[in-house]
Amino acid sequence: MPGDVNRGVRLSGAVMAHPQRREAAARLAGGVLDVVTDPDPGGRPSAFRTSLLAWSSIPGDSTHHFLLHDDMVLSSTFFERAERAARAMPHAALALFAFWNSRNGAAVRQGALAGARWVAGAGEYTPVAALLLPKEVAEGYVEWAAGRGDTWPDDVLMGRYLRQAGVPVFVAVPSLAEHEDLASLVDNDFQGVRRSPCFFTDDPLAGLGEDAVLDDLPVIPFFKRGVAQCAVRVPGTGRWRDLRCEDYLAGLGIDAGALVARAGVGAHGALWLTAYTMGVVHRDGGLGDARVVDGGRALGGARVVDEALATMGPGGLCHELSGRELGRLSAELHEVARSGLEAGLGAGPPRAVTSPSPVPLIAAPGPSATVAVSGAETFVREHLAYALADRGLRLADGESGVPVVHVCALGWSPDADPEEELRLARAAFAGGRGGVLLSSIHVYPQRKWVDEETPVSPAATPLSRTLLQVEAAAPGAVVLRLGEPYGPGMPQRGPVADLVLRSSLNRPAPVSGRPVQLVHVQDVAGAVLAALERGVAGRVYNVANRKRLRMGELAEAVSKAVRPMNVETSDEPPWPLVNVERAGAELGWRERVTLDYGLHTLAQWLAYESDRPQPG
């Protein structure tokens, strides 16, 4: 590989391949790059073995090394741009490719809109299909990753290592390589067609320096699995949260449902909303300094943005549609994305954020409601605090005279101590304080069907007795009895998290235990907001998904939402089905999180965030 010794940069590279694709790898290498093949081709399908060998085989005179998968196509300026970028950012990891349905792919679209050359990596895995690392970083990864090959996939491991080592990651805009989408040899075909968010064989931005970088994106809208989503950076933590675009926009006072209805885009509303949110984030976030924006637009920026929009729809639907179906819809999807972006960029200033209109028993009337959030430190409490703040409510810590949203963890958290939970509830609602109490459907006896009027005997079970005492401690509160809460942040134990983790790690799953009636933390937040707005003090509402899932059904859903896995089922004990119609009729609440989306958000959190320091 050519290199500029005077500037201290010398690149080398390798193509990693399975022996079945050695010829294809040799063609890609072109006699310039090394070819590294799987040292155990008969073993369990894994790219990790080969990548570790390739990162261990860097020539001694190289300062930087890049690794390519054998099914990549390179742009005409690949080598030139890679070398210039290494010179401009010598200590960074440079992802020369990202997938079109990933957060990093969405960050590339945001970078394209800002006229940037590179964009800071998102809070997820690090794309490894075309990755350039400083030599010392690669050596550190080899040492760190040794022995971890039976855990997470290599892209997740690379992301975790770079984050822990403090190595910044930047993603190319546009991509310098494209994925050919050949049949996967490491069992990834379940992901559907996998392409770049923006690729050209030429360089539309020729003349723009590699130092045109868009850094520290606070919000990344992305369209994945048919859902309009946002990855939102948690200030001061390095962590990221998942929101639906409609919830993010609601915090800005924007009614997403009304916007989509007026747009008249039919079944493509989620795609339109993602592109709209992308425009809002760009317009209101001050993304890209004048040099970056003007420089990109002066060159081929319009081509780059248009191509980035063209891949948004297919990327978000590739999990369920074939390449032929995506091709048939591509022009229509492109137009929907273009329309959404233009609407988001041209939208006027958001109207003033309005908090829920509270009833006197819940919160003091006023333009901005104030609530306190209490309870033991749990992922449900943390998510609620963020969700209430997102919607414009002011959170008061220990302030008296304001309603409280109290989370009782009995019934779903094995760490919950009954006596401590009762003490916390009594303290939270002392003096007849009003608010919302989150209890548990485990208060009910094990019958086939129960609702809020089903009598609960104080002598039923120790758990039921304590839950009844907790509810009695809050006579002035609206009581929400939750199903099994799940979602990002939940402890890595219990049947739901265990199944998702096993699926993520491609491990078989022995399935047994009682059926579950789940509720995603985003739906819990929706129920709390509805209770603050419409709830009646002393009234009990069941909040859970309408369907009760046997463990075998849950395992099947996880296989579809995360990764196919072998499941071994056994007999399952009976469990009551809880009726949730009252919450719909009186609060207007309904479950909005599909099981597929909910399980996928949990899988993403386990892969991308669970190794970070967590609150509490």
Number of C-alpha atoms within 10 A of each C-alpha: 11 12 18 12 12 7 8 12 20 20 25 23 25 25 28 27 26 23 15 12 14 17 14 17 26 19 13 22 18 11 9 13 19 20 24 24 23 22 13 13 16 7 9 10 16 19 20 21 18 20 25 20 16 25 22 16 16 21 13 8 12 18 20 27 24 27 24 28 22 28 21 21 18 21 18 14 15 17 16 11 19 22 23 17 21 24 19 15 17 17 17 19 24 29 29 28 32 34 22 28 26 21 24 29 33 27 29 37 32 28 33 30 25 28 33 34 25 28 27 21 28 28 22 20 24 29 24 22 25 25 21 27 25 23 23 13 20 24 16 15 21 19 11 14 16 11 9 12 15 13 13 17 18 23 17 17 22 21 23 24 19 20 18 11 13 10 16 14 23 26 29 31 32 31 27 29 28 25 21 14 13 12 11 12 15 12 14 13 14 14 13 16 24 22 22 25 30 30 25 19 15 13 19 17 22 12 12 18 18 20 15 23 22 26 15 12 21 15 24 27 29 32 29 25 18 19 20 23 25 26 24 19 19 13 9 6 11 12 17 20 18 21 20 21 25 20 20 23 22 20 21 19 18 19 15 20 13 9 16 19 11 9 16 12 18 11 8 16 22 27 30 32 34 29 30 30 29 27 23 24 21 22 16 12 12 10 22 21 15 12 12 22 20 15 20 27 19 14 16 17 22 17 16 28 23 18 19 29 27 22 24 31 31 30 27 22 21 23 20 15 15 14 14 9 13 19 13 11 13 17 12 13 23 21 17 26 27 21 18 27 24 15 20 23 18 13 13 10 12 15 10 12 17 18 23 21 19 20 16 13 18 28 21 17 13 12 13 15 21 22 27 22 21 21 22 20 12 20 22 25 22 19 19 23 20 15 23 23 16 18 20 20 23 16 18 14 11 13 12 12 13 19 26 28 27 25 26 30 26 24 20 18 17 11 10 15 13 19 10 13 20 21 13 20 23 19 15 27 23 12 10 13 22 25 31 29 30 28 27 28 28 20 22 24 18 13 12 10 13 18 18 19 8 11 10 15 13 15 9 13 15 12 18 22 16 18 27 19 15 25 25 15 22 26 18 23 31 27 27 26 25 28 26 21 24 23 27 25 21 20 17 13 12 12 18 23 20 15 29 27 23 21 24 23 17 20 17 14 18 15 20 16 15 14 20 21 22 22 24 28 25 24 21 25 19 22 27 26 24 21 30 28 19 18 28 22 20 18 14 21 29 25 35 29 25 17 12 18 18 21 23 20 14 21 26 16 19 26 22 17 21 26 22 21 20 15 17 12 15 12 12 14 10 13 18 19 20 26 18 23 18 16 22 16 10 14 20 16 21 19 19 13 17 14 18 15 18 22 27 22 22 24 26 20 21 21 21 21 22 18 12 13 10 11 10 8
